[in-house]
Amino acid sequence: MIDHRDGDPSNNRWKNLRPATSSQNCANRRIPRHNKCGLKGVSLHRGKWYATIGLKGRKHFLGYFETPAEAHAAYAKAARKLFGKFARTE
């Protein structure tokens, strides 16, 4: 697969393209439009914020947190560890 470093599919300059696996390409996705809190990997459930990350077609629970910022920090840490330079946390 080919991945766009900046996440813009219309930017096909050579320096913006890189080879990637399907998993790496998914790790470099932008925040979904339906995301209500504005933070990737973060959701609200019964008054608690929680973080999840996807890996090899499965969602992995990262824990419950008091604030969305704490949940996002957990997501960002896991994304950097799992996906390295392909991790997009914003």
N, C-alpha and C positions, 0 to 999 in steps of 0.2 A: 504494500500500500504506500501511498504518498501522503504525507502530512504537511499541512500549512502551519509553519511556526507561529504566525500571528493569529491563526484561527479564521482568517478571511479567505473564503474559497475563491474570491475573484482576484486575489493577489497571487499570480502565478509566476512571479520572478524567481529565478533559480535560487537566489540566496534565501528565499522564503520556503522552499520545498525541501523535504528530507524523507528518506525512507523510514517506514514505521510499520510495526505490527498492528493488527486490529486493536489490541488492548492499548497500545501506546497512542493510537489515533483517538480512541475514546477518552483517554485520560486528558487529552488536549482540547476537549470540548468546552464551549462557553457555558455559562450558567443558563439553564433552561428558562424559557420565557414564562412558564407557569410557576416558577419559583417565587414564592411570596415574600420571603425574608431577604432575598438579595444576596445570600451567601451560599456558595456551592457546597453541597454535602450536608446541609443543615435543614432540619425540620422541627416543627413544634408538635408535641403530643401531650395532651392533658396537662398543660401548663409547664412542661419541661422541654427544653431544647435537647435534641439529640443529633449525633453525627453518624453518617454511614458512608461507605466508599465501595465502589464496585470493582471487582477483580475476577477475571475469568468467568464472566456471566453470572456472578453471584454478588449479592449485597452483603457487606460485612458491617456489623454494628460496632461503633466505636465508643458508645457510652452516652449517658444523660448528663446535661450540664445546666447550670443556673442561667447562663446568658448565651445569646447566639454567638457572641464573639469567642467564648470559650469552646463552644462546639466547633466553630469554624477553625480555630487554632488546632484542634485535634485532627480535623479533616486534612488541613494543610500539611501537618507533620506526617500523617500517614501517606498522603499523596506524594510528597517529596521522597519518602523512603521507598515506596513501591514503584514510582514512575520516573524518578530522577528529573532529567531535563525536559521530559514530556509532561510533567505535572503542571496543570493550569489550575490555580487556586482562586482566581478572581473571575 
